[in-house]
Amino acid sequence: MKTSLILCLSLSLSLSLSLEAQSSLYNGGYGHFGVGPGWYQSDDFTAYLQKPEVLGPSLSWNSLGYSAGAEGYAEIRGLLLGGGGYGLALPSQSTDSSTMWTGMGAGYFKTGYVFFQNGRQFAAVMGGFGGGALGVNIKNNSYETDIAFDPHDPIRPGQEKGYYLAYALFDFSLNYKVVASNPAAENQGRYSGFMFGLDVGSTFGIRMDEWRHDANATSNIPSPDNYFSPYIRITIGGGGFKRPAQLE
């Protein structure tokens, strides 16, 4: 009896949510800028940097940085289509003889589904793909010791070099948005104005090339094959939505 009651309640709740979802499909669009913490961690890459002939064991890798980007989407009855780009900057990291700057940049197409929308707020699950690159700049601050990031072309004392590594990217996120502005015609199913929200997700990268310096490929540097980079972004932007019944 108890099991049957729980099952009935579950079915009723599922039906209610399904009916609400069907009645809450909107058309419109929005765009936003987002910023927040982001992470990049590769144990193999860190171990290589900490070799005595590269940056040395005194390097303490800091995987927490700042992620920022911009996106735009059209909504068609709950389906989201669009894309954007983002960047991740990690703090500069120093040893007694070097300074290193690390960052990432990418562009992508994304699509998603709005599983909850009720006037001024909605939530969606999204996924997409694109391309980007991991960039590393290293400056040799020593007076007499080379840095063998590339063993066949070391960084000389006082010299600075930049390297980059191309990736194919896949991005998955859960998004929540609110139209903060007071709607002028809320009772007619129209909502527009200033928006804010929260994106929680992660980027997965698959290496597509060797390290490059001045557009020249080098196979002398170990390459992290894949990476996992979670992020949290507070978003600010604007948009507008209508119920399909309001469209002519």
N, C-alpha and C positions, 0 to 999 in steps of 0.2 A: 504493500500500500504506500509506504513512504517513498519507495523507488519510483512508483508510478506518478506520485504527486510531483516529485522533483523533475521527472521527465516531461510532464505536462507544463510545468512552469517554464522549463527550458525552451520547449517548443513555442510557447506563447511569447516569450521574450524574443526569440529569434524571429518569429513572425512579425512582431511589433517593430523590431529594428529594421527588418526588410521592408515593411510598408513605409516606415518613416524615410528610409533611404530612397525609395522610389519616388516619394513625394517631395524630396528635398534636392532633386537634381537641378542644377542651375547652369546657365550659360554666362560667359564673361571672360575676364582675364585680369592678370595682375603682374606686377614686377616688384622686385625688392633688392636691397643690398643687405648682406649679412656678415657678421663678424663674431668671432668667439675663439675658444681654445681648439687647437688641433694637435695631433700626435703623429710622429713618424719614428719608427723603431725598426732597425735591422741588426740583429746580433752579429751576423757574419761581417757586415760592413764595418761595424764598430770594432770588432776584433782586428780587422785589417788596419784600420786607422791607428790602433794602439800598438802596432808593431814598432820596435825601436827605430827602424830605418824610415818609418813614415812619420807619424806625429808623436809616437811614444806612449808608454803606459800611463803617463800623467794625464792624458786626455780623459775627461769625464763627460761622456755623451749626455746631452740634455734633449730628451725626446719631445718635450712640451713646447709648442710654439703658438703662433697666432694665425688663424685661418680667416680669410675674407674673400667675398665673391659677390657676384650679381647674377640674377636669374629673371627670366620672364616666361609666363605661361598663359595659354588660352585654355579655358574650360568649356567643354562641350558635353552637356548632360553628365557631368561627373567624371569625364575623361580629361586629363590634363596633358597638354602637349607643349613642349618648349625646350629650353636649354639655358646654358650660361657658362660661366667660367669662375675659377677661384685660384687663389694663391695661398701657400703655406710658408711662413717664414719662421725658422728656428733661431734661437738666440745665438749670437756669435760665441764660438768656443775657442779657448786659448790654452796654449801650453807655454813653457818657458821660451820656446823658439818659434812659435807659429800662432797664427790666427786663422780660423776657418769660419766661413759663412755658408749656410745650407738653406735651400729653399726649393719650393715646387710650384709649378704652374700648370693649369690644364683648362681645356674647353670640352664641353660635352652636350649631347642631346639627352633629354630625359622625358619620360612619360610617367603617368601615375593615375591613380584612381581615388576619388574623393569618397571615402566610406562613411563620412558624417558631415552634413552641412545643414545648418539651421539659421538662416538669415545672416547674421553678422559674423558667424564663426564657422570654420570647417577644419577637418582633419583629413590627411591624405597619406597614402603610402606611394613611394616613387622609386623608380629605378632608371638607370641610363648608362650610356657608354660614350667614350671619347678618347682623347689622347693628351699626353702631357710629358713633362720632363722633370727630373731631379737635377738640380744644379748645385755644384760645390765650388767655392772659391777659397783658395789657400794662399796665404802670404807667409813667406819665410822671413822671420824676424831675426834670424841668427846672423853671425858675421862670417862663419866658416863651414857650416854643416849643411849639406843638401837634404831636401825632403824627397824621398823616393815614392811619392804617390804613384807616379808612373816610373817604374824602375829603369826604363830605357830613355826617359827624358825627365830627369829629376828637376825639382824647383830649386834654383840656385839661391844663395844668400841675398836677401833684399828683393827677390823676385816674387811676383804674384801671378798665379795662373787660375783659369776657370775651366771646369769640366762639366759636361751634362750627359744624362742618360735618359733615353726615350722610353716611354711606357704606353701600353694600352690600358685604359682606365675603365673601371666599372664602379658605379656609385649607387648606393641604396640608402634611403632615408625615410623617416617618419616626420611629417610636417603638421604643424598646428598654426592657424592664422585667424586673426580677428580684425574685422573692420571697425576701427576705433571711432571714426567720425560718426556724428549723429545723422542717420539717413533722413533725407527730406521726404521720402515717400515710402516709408517702411511698410505701411499697410498694403501697398500695391506690389510687394515682392521685389523691390529694387534696393540694392545696397551698394554704396560706393564711397570712396574717400580714402583717407589715410589708413594704413594697415600696419600691424606689427605681429610678430609670431616667433616660433621656435622651430629650428630644424635639428634633428638628431640623426646622425648617419655615419657612414664609413665609405671610404674609397679603397678599392682593391686595384693594385697595379701589377701588370705582367710585363716584364722586360722585353723590349722589341729590338734592341740594338746593343752595340758595345759602347763603352765610354767614349766620348768625343772631346777633343780640344781643338779649337779653331777649325771646326767642321771636319777634322781628321779623326778617323776611328782608331782606337788603340785597344788591343786585346790583352794588354799587359796588366790591367787593373781588374781584380775580382769584382764582379757585378752582382749586386743583390738581385736575384731572379724575380721575386715577387715581394710586395709589401702590403701592409694593412694599416690604414690611417684613419682612425675614428675622429669625429668632430662634433662640436655643438655650436650652433650659430644663432644669435639673436638677429631677427630680420626686421627691417623697416622699409616700407614702400607704400604702394597704393594700388587700387584696382576697383573694379565694379562688377556686379553680378545681377542677373535677373532670373526669375523663374521662367521656364519655357512658355508658360501660358501667357506671359506678358510680351512675347516676341510676335511680331506681326509676320 
